[in-house]
Amino acid sequence: MFLPDVVSEKSISGPCRAKCSIQYSKEFGDISIVRKVPVMKDGGFILTESTAILEYLTQKYSGSVADHWFPADLQQRARVNEYFSWQHMNLRAHCSKVFLLRVRVPIVMDAEIPKETMDFALENVKQSLNLLEEKFLQSKPFILGDKISVADVVAVVEIIQPIGTGFDGFEGRPKLIAWRDRVKKELGEKLFEEAHEALMKSSNMPQKLKNSSSFAQLKPILQKLFR
């Protein structure tokens, strides 16, 4: 299993954190001022989008990376892709929205988020967590069964995203807690903690955002998205 060339110390992006378990390029692109977009550069080949990069790396290094991360078996690989296809508009989208509503939106809107807006966002996260438990994880140690895969890594980092804002999606869910701990053990506790270090300090982010050079550009975009 490859360790990253560079772990971005300031990265709060789920895809960036997920790649801490596999070797990837230190190139990151400011494709969007709303978020850092992971960019992989392999010689003259440049690739963006989180799951595409994960799939590319696991296939390129298939001889050095254990098969269970992205199985060669057609049906097992389809299960990984099934989760990837689902998570973009579900778990990832809902966890990211809670993070934005609690950390970034109040500072650009210069106002508190209405309770009903936050309650709705949290309910969407809870529904996604229910689906993760009932459909994808069920009674298995990992999403694919007895072995960890990149699907587990992506899922865990998305749930962790709102924790730094005070919302712990694992709370009251012993099945997810046990699963998270298994993922953490497989990845290594030190690497796991390093990947989420910046995110755990998200309480300091509102002021940093306001002082950043991109604040003037970011403010109207978030106002349009969340007003």
N, C-alpha and C positions, 0 to 999 in steps of 0.2 A: 504494500500500500504506500503510495507516494505522499510525502508531506509537501505543503505549498512552498513555492519559491519565496513568496512574500505574502504575508497576511496583512491586509490593510488595517492599520491600527484604528482608523476612524470609521471603518465600515459598519453601517447598521443595516445594510441590505441583506435580506435573507439569502438570495442567490450567492452573494459574495461569501457569506458565512458558511453556506453549505459546501462550498468548494475547498474549505480548509481541510477536507479529508482526502483530497486528490490534488496532484500537482497541476498548477495552472500558471498562466502568464501573469506578470505583475502589471500588465497594461490595464488601466481602467479609463473609460471614456466618459466625458460629460455630455452624453447624448441628450440628456434631459436635465434641466436645472432643478426639477422636482426630486430627482433621485439619481444616484450613481448607477450606471448601467455596466455590468461586468463585460469586459472585452478580452477575448483571448487572441493572442498573436502567435502563430506557429509558423515561423519563417515568414513567407510572404502571404500566408493565409490568415485572414482576420475573421473572427466569428463572434457574434453577439448573441444574446438571449440565453438565460440561465440553463434551462434543460437541454438546449442544443449543445451547449458547451460541455455539460456533464456527460452527455451521450458520446460526444466526439472523443473526449479524453478517456473514458472507460473502454471505448472500442480501440482507440489508438494504442493504449497500453494494456490491451487484453492479455498479453503474454506475461505481464508483470503484476497485474492486479487480479485478485481472486475473482472468479467467475460470478460469485454471488452478488457483487456490487451492481452488475447490470448483466443478468444471465444470458447466455447464448441460446438457451432453450426458448423457442418461439413463444410459447404460452406464458412462461415466467417473465420474459421481457415485455410481453404485451401487458402484463399486470403493472409493471413499473410505468409504462407509458400511459396506462389507464389512469393511474394516480396523477401523473404529470398533467394530463389533459384536464382532470377535474380540479386540481388545486389552484390553478391560475385565477379562476373566477369564483372560487369558494374560499378555502382556508387562507390562502395567501392574500386574496383581495380583502377579506373581512378583517384579518389581523392587521394588515397594513392600514386599513381605514381607521381602526381604533387608535393605532399609533399616531397617525396624522391628526386625528381629532383631539387627542390628548396633549400632543407635543408641539405640533407645528401650526395647526389652524388657529388656535386662540391668539397666537402672537401676530399672525398676519391679518386676522379679522379684528383684532383689538377688542375682543369680546369673548365671554364665556360661551361654550357650546350649549345649546338648549338641551335640557335633560332628556326630552323625547328623542332627540337626534342621537345622543349617546346610547340611550337604552336600546334603540333600534339596531345600532351598530353592534352592541354587545350581544344582542339576541342572535344576530346573524353569525357571530363567531361561535356561540354555543351550539347552534344548529350544525355548523360545519364540524365542530368537535364531535358531536353525536354521530355524524356520518362517518367520520374517521374511525371512531370506535366500532360502530355497528357494521359497516360495510367493508372497510379496508383492513382494520386490525382484527376484529372479531376476537377469538380466543387464542390467537397465534402470538408467539414471541415478537415477531416482526411482520411487516406488511406482506411479505412473500412467504412467510412460514418460519422455519427455524433459523434462517440466516438473514443478516442485515443486508439492505440494499440502499442504493442512492435515494430511493423513495422515502425511506425512514429518515435519512439525514435531512432532506428537504422539508419533510413534515415537521420534524422537531424544531428546526430553526424558525419556522413560521410561527409556531405557537409561542416561542420564546419572545418574539418581537414586542408584544405589548407588555411584557412583564416589567420592563423598566419604567413603564408609565403607571404601574400600580394594578394592572389587571393580569392575574395569573390564571391562564386557561387550564393549567393542570390541577388547580385546587379543587378538591372534592371528587377527583377522578382517579382512583387508585390504579385502574388499568393503564391509564395514560402515564401516570407517574412511574410505574414499574417499567413500562416500555421505554420511556425517556431515559431511565437509569441504565437500561440495557444498551441503548444507543450510545450513551455517554461512555460506558465501559468499553464498548467496541472501538470507539474513536480515540479514547484516551482522555482522561480527565483534564490534563494540562491543555491540550489542543482545544478541547471543547470550551473551556473557560476563556482561553485567549480569543477564540472566535467571537464570543459574545461580550467581551469586556466593554467595548464602546457602547453597546446597547444598554448595558446595565447602568450606564451613567447618563441615560437620556433625560434625567431631570435637569441637567445643565444645558440641554440643547436649545430651549427657546431663546435664551439670551445670546447664545453663540450664533443662532440663525439671524437674529435681529442685527447683530454686528457684522454679518457676513456681507461680502461684496455683491452677492447674488440676491439679496433680500428684496431689492426694488423690482427685480424681474419676477421673483417667485411670488410676491404678494398678490398681484392681479390674477395669476394662474390659480392659486388656491382659493381665492375669493370667488372665482367663477365656478370652481368645482364644488364648493361647499356652502355657498350662500343660499 
